[in-house]
Amino acid sequence: MNTSDLLRKIQRLEIKTKGLTRQVFSGEYHSAFKGRGMAFSEVRDYHIGDEVRTIDWNVTARFNAPFVKIFEEERELSVMLIIDISGSEEFGTIEKTKKDLALEIAAVLAFSAISNNDKVGAIFVSDHVEKYIAPDKGRKHALIILRELIEYKPKSKGTNLNEALKFFRNTQKKRSISFVISDFIDSNDFMEGLKVSKKKHDMVAIRLNDKAEFELPKMGLVQLFNAETGVKTWVDTNSESVRQRYMDDFKKAENRLFHDFKKSGIDFASISTQDNFIQPLMKLFQQRGR
């Protein structure tokens, strides 16, 4: 992709996702991801009905009249996007790949963060941390993350989310929000890494999938290729029992994954490449904001 094509793609992405951020996600994001607590803002005259515990006794004594403290939510947060860029993310059979979907979701989350004056950063991961972009504020920084996500060529096709989670814990010393955007096709015990990370940080999992991963089309004898391992397998897709077993195996793995997320107290959304990602994200935000 040359420079002019890259700039046009980023511009189209910004226009699309910033519009969604303003119209759909701004209020939902704010209520779903709260700040670190309440910070002192100012004092004002005491009004009948104010709680006695909010009275500022020092100011009251100085002016010989009752004053109360006013507190506001301490809003500023750091948002980290942990984005899986392994080989399986290149998969997609209808309108877009899982990588394309990850890019759109990352854009919405990044612009939602900066519109709330939060910092946003990113970790790109395969079977190791491929790139780290430290959290910062502003539109320019969000665009840097998106440009890097579009342009970056992974050095490995494998997956080890634990590497990113370990790096995240080591670099982010203050409590922050982390969105792990991945298909979670990973043979390593990433769930343990998520649980350890959750002890200090707010962890959210966004699971990407494609219809063909659980519903084999009827195409006769086809060769399936594992983008991460390079292994090729011949499969008779005309066989109903083969297609059913394929679907059953996927559903079992998916149910186990979602059960583990729930058991670990990790909020999650499952989003498919052929679906509109707005509704699953809205549902996730609304559930958290209750």
C-alpha positions as CSV (number, residue, x, y, z in Angstrom):
1,M,0.0,0.0,0.0
2,N,1.5,3.3,-1.0
3,T,1.4,6.5,1.1
4,S,-1.6,8.1,-0.7
5,D,-3.6,4.9,-0.4
6,L,-2.7,4.6,3.2
7,L,-3.8,8.2,3.9
8,R,-7.1,7.7,2.1
9,K,-7.8,4.5,4.1
10,I,-7.0,6.1,7.4
11,Q,-9.2,9.1,6.4
12,R,-12.2,6.9,5.5
13,L,-11.7,4.9,8.7
14,E,-11.6,8.1,10.8
15,I,-14.7,9.6,9.2
16,K,-16.7,6.3,9.7
17,T,-15.6,5.5,13.2
18,K,-15.6,9.1,14.6
19,G,-19.1,9.5,13.4
20,L,-20.1,6.3,15.3
21,T,-18.2,7.5,18.4
22,R,-20.1,10.8,18.5
23,Q,-23.5,9.4,17.6
24,V,-23.5,6.1,19.4
25,F,-20.7,5.3,21.8
26,S,-19.7,8.6,23.5
27,G,-22.2,8.4,26.4
28,E,-22.1,4.6,26.6
29,Y,-18.3,4.6,26.8
30,H,-18.3,7.2,29.5
31,S,-20.7,5.3,31.7
32,A,-19.2,1.9,31.0
33,F,-15.6,2.8,31.8
34,K,-15.5,5.0,34.9
35,G,-12.6,6.9,36.3
36,R,-10.4,6.1,39.3
37,G,-12.8,7.6,41.8
38,M,-14.0,11.0,43.0
39,A,-11.7,14.0,43.2
40,F,-12.2,17.3,45.1
41,S,-13.4,20.1,42.7
42,E,-14.5,23.1,44.8
43,V,-16.6,24.4,47.8
44,R,-19.9,26.1,47.8
45,D,-22.4,27.4,50.3
46,Y,-24.3,24.8,52.4
47,H,-27.9,24.1,51.2
48,I,-30.6,22.5,53.3
49,G,-30.5,18.8,52.5
50,D,-26.7,18.6,51.9
51,E,-25.0,15.7,53.8
52,V,-23.3,16.8,57.0
53,R,-20.2,14.7,56.1
54,T,-19.6,16.9,53.0
55,I,-19.1,20.1,55.1
56,D,-15.6,21.6,54.8
57,W,-15.0,22.5,58.5
58,N,-11.9,24.5,57.8
59,V,-13.6,26.8,55.3
60,T,-16.7,27.0,57.5
61,A,-14.6,28.1,60.4
62,R,-12.7,30.7,58.3
63,F,-15.8,32.4,56.9
64,N,-18.1,31.7,59.9
65,A,-20.7,30.2,57.5
66,P,-21.3,26.5,56.4
67,F,-19.6,25.4,53.2
68,V,-19.6,21.9,51.6
69,K,-17.1,20.2,49.4
70,I,-18.0,19.3,45.8
71,F,-16.5,16.2,44.2
72,E,-16.3,15.2,40.6
73,E,-15.4,11.9,39.0
74,E,-11.7,11.6,38.3
75,R,-12.2,10.8,34.6
76,E,-8.8,10.3,33.1
77,L,-8.0,6.7,32.2
78,S,-5.4,4.8,30.2
79,V,-6.8,2.5,27.6
80,M,-4.6,-0.3,26.2
81,L,-5.6,-2.1,23.0
82,I,-4.0,-5.6,23.0
83,I,-4.4,-6.6,19.4
84,D,-3.8,-10.1,18.0
85,I,-2.0,-9.9,14.7
86,S,-1.2,-13.6,14.2
87,G,-1.8,-15.6,11.1
88,S,-5.3,-16.6,11.9
89,E,-6.4,-12.9,11.9
90,E,-5.9,-12.8,8.1
91,F,-8.9,-15.2,7.7
92,G,-12.2,-13.9,6.3
93,T,-14.7,-15.3,3.8
94,I,-17.4,-12.7,3.2
95,E,-16.8,-9.0,3.4
96,K,-13.7,-8.6,5.5
97,T,-11.0,-10.4,7.4
98,K,-10.7,-10.6,11.2
99,K,-7.8,-8.2,10.8
100,D,-10.1,-5.7,9.1
101,L,-12.7,-6.1,11.8
102,A,-10.0,-5.6,14.5
103,L,-9.0,-2.4,12.8
104,E,-12.5,-1.0,12.9
105,I,-13.1,-2.0,16.5
106,A,-9.7,-0.5,17.5
107,A,-10.6,2.7,15.8
108,V,-13.9,3.1,17.6
109,L,-12.3,2.3,20.9
110,A,-9.4,4.7,20.3
111,F,-11.7,7.6,19.3
112,S,-14.1,6.9,22.2
113,A,-11.1,7.1,24.5
114,I,-9.7,10.4,23.2
115,S,-13.1,12.0,23.0
116,N,-13.3,11.4,26.8
117,N,-9.8,12.8,27.2
118,D,-8.4,9.4,28.1
119,K,-5.0,8.1,27.0
120,V,-4.9,5.2,24.5
121,G,-2.0,2.9,23.6
122,A,-1.5,-0.5,21.8
123,I,0.3,-3.8,22.0
124,F,0.5,-5.9,18.8
125,V,1.1,-9.5,19.6
126,S,1.7,-12.8,17.7
127,D,3.6,-15.4,19.6
128,H,5.6,-12.5,21.0
129,V,5.1,-8.7,21.5
130,E,5.7,-7.3,18.0
131,K,5.1,-3.6,18.7
132,Y,4.3,-1.4,21.7
133,I,2.8,2.1,21.4
134,A,2.7,3.9,24.8
135,P,-0.6,5.5,25.9
136,D,-1.0,9.1,25.0
137,K,-3.9,11.5,24.3
138,G,-5.2,13.2,21.2
139,R,-6.4,12.5,17.6
140,K,-2.8,12.5,16.2
141,H,-1.9,9.7,18.6
142,A,-5.0,7.6,17.8
143,L,-4.2,8.0,14.0
144,I,-0.6,6.8,14.7
145,I,-2.0,3.6,16.3
146,L,-4.3,3.0,13.3
147,R,-1.6,3.7,10.7
148,E,0.7,1.2,12.4
149,L,-2.0,-1.4,12.6
150,I,-2.7,-1.1,8.9
151,E,1.0,-1.0,7.8
152,Y,2.6,-3.4,10.3
153,K,3.8,-6.8,8.9
154,P,4.0,-9.4,11.7
155,K,7.3,-11.2,12.0
156,S,5.6,-14.4,13.2
157,K,2.3,-16.1,12.4
158,G,1.9,-17.9,15.8
159,T,-0.1,-16.8,18.8
160,N,0.8,-16.4,22.5
161,L,-1.4,-13.8,24.2
162,N,0.3,-14.4,27.5
163,E,3.4,-12.6,26.1
164,A,1.3,-9.5,25.6
165,L,-0.5,-9.8,28.9
166,K,2.9,-10.1,30.7
167,F,4.3,-7.1,28.9
168,F,1.1,-5.2,29.7
169,R,1.4,-5.8,33.4
170,N,5.1,-4.9,33.4
171,T,4.6,-1.6,31.6
172,Q,1.3,-0.3,33.0
173,K,1.9,0.3,36.7
174,K,-1.3,2.3,37.2
175,R,-4.8,0.7,36.9
176,S,-6.0,0.9,33.3
177,I,-8.5,-0.6,30.9
178,S,-7.4,-3.2,28.5
179,F,-9.3,-4.5,25.5
180,V,-7.9,-7.8,24.2
181,I,-9.0,-8.0,20.6
182,S,-8.4,-11.6,19.3
183,D,-10.0,-14.7,17.9
184,F,-8.4,-16.5,21.0
185,I,-7.2,-19.3,18.9
186,D,-4.2,-19.9,21.2
187,S,-2.9,-23.2,22.6
188,N,-1.3,-21.4,25.6
189,D,-3.2,-20.9,28.8
190,F,-4.1,-17.2,28.2
191,M,-7.0,-17.4,30.6
192,E,-4.6,-17.6,33.5
193,G,-2.8,-14.5,32.1
194,L,-6.1,-12.7,31.9
195,K,-7.0,-13.5,35.5
196,V,-3.6,-12.4,36.8
197,S,-4.0,-9.1,34.8
198,K,-7.5,-8.6,36.2
199,K,-6.2,-8.4,39.7
200,K,-5.0,-4.9,39.0
201,H,-6.5,-3.8,35.6
202,D,-10.0,-3.8,34.0
203,M,-9.8,-6.5,31.4
204,V,-12.3,-6.8,28.5
205,A,-12.2,-9.5,25.8
206,I,-13.4,-9.0,22.3
207,R,-13.6,-12.3,20.5
208,L,-13.5,-12.2,16.6
209,N,-14.8,-15.0,14.4
210,D,-15.8,-15.8,10.9
211,K,-18.9,-17.8,9.8
212,A,-16.7,-20.4,7.9
213,E,-14.9,-21.2,11.1
214,F,-18.0,-23.0,12.4
215,E,-20.0,-23.7,9.3
216,L,-18.2,-25.5,6.5
217,P,-19.6,-24.8,3.1
218,K,-20.5,-27.8,0.9
219,M,-17.7,-27.6,-1.6
220,G,-16.5,-31.2,-2.1
221,L,-13.0,-32.3,-1.2
222,V,-11.1,-29.1,-0.1
223,Q,-7.7,-28.5,1.5
224,L,-7.8,-26.5,4.7
225,F,-4.7,-24.5,5.6
226,N,-3.7,-23.5,9.1
227,A,-2.2,-20.0,8.7
228,E,-0.3,-20.2,12.0
229,T,1.2,-23.6,11.8
230,G,1.3,-24.1,8.0
231,V,-0.4,-27.5,8.3
232,K,-2.6,-28.5,5.4
233,T,-5.6,-31.0,5.8
234,W,-7.9,-32.5,3.2
235,V,-11.6,-32.4,4.2
236,D,-14.6,-33.8,2.5
237,T,-17.1,-31.0,2.9
238,N,-19.8,-32.9,1.1
239,S,-20.0,-35.2,4.2
240,E,-22.8,-34.1,6.5
241,S,-21.2,-35.9,9.4
242,V,-17.9,-34.1,8.8
243,R,-19.7,-30.7,8.6
244,Q,-21.7,-31.4,11.8
245,R,-18.6,-32.6,13.7
246,Y,-16.8,-29.5,12.6
247,M,-19.6,-27.3,13.9
248,D,-19.9,-29.2,17.1
249,D,-16.2,-28.9,17.9
250,F,-16.3,-25.2,17.3
251,K,-19.4,-24.7,19.5
252,K,-17.8,-26.8,22.3
253,A,-14.6,-24.7,22.2
254,E,-16.7,-21.4,22.1
255,N,-18.9,-22.4,25.0
256,R,-15.8,-23.4,27.0
257,L,-14.2,-20.0,26.2
258,F,-17.3,-18.0,27.2
259,H,-17.7,-20.1,30.4
260,D,-14.1,-19.3,31.4
261,F,-14.6,-15.6,30.7
262,K,-17.7,-15.5,32.9
263,K,-16.1,-17.6,35.6
264,S,-13.1,-15.2,35.6
265,G,-15.3,-12.1,35.8
266,I,-14.0,-10.9,32.4
267,D,-16.5,-8.9,30.3
268,F,-16.6,-10.0,26.7
269,A,-18.2,-9.6,23.3
270,S,-18.2,-12.0,20.4
271,I,-18.2,-10.3,17.0
272,S,-18.3,-11.9,13.5
273,T,-16.8,-10.5,10.3
274,Q,-20.2,-10.7,8.5
275,D,-22.1,-8.8,11.3
276,N,-22.3,-5.2,12.2
277,F,-20.0,-4.7,15.2
278,I,-22.0,-1.8,16.6
279,Q,-24.7,-3.8,18.4
280,P,-22.3,-6.2,20.2
281,L,-20.2,-3.3,21.4
282,M,-23.2,-1.3,22.5
283,K,-24.5,-4.3,24.4
284,L,-21.1,-4.7,26.1
285,F,-21.0,-1.0,27.1
286,Q,-24.6,-1.0,28.3
287,Q,-24.1,-4.1,30.5
288,R,-21.1,-2.5,32.1
289,G,-22.8,0.8,32.6
290,R,-25.7,-0.7,34.7
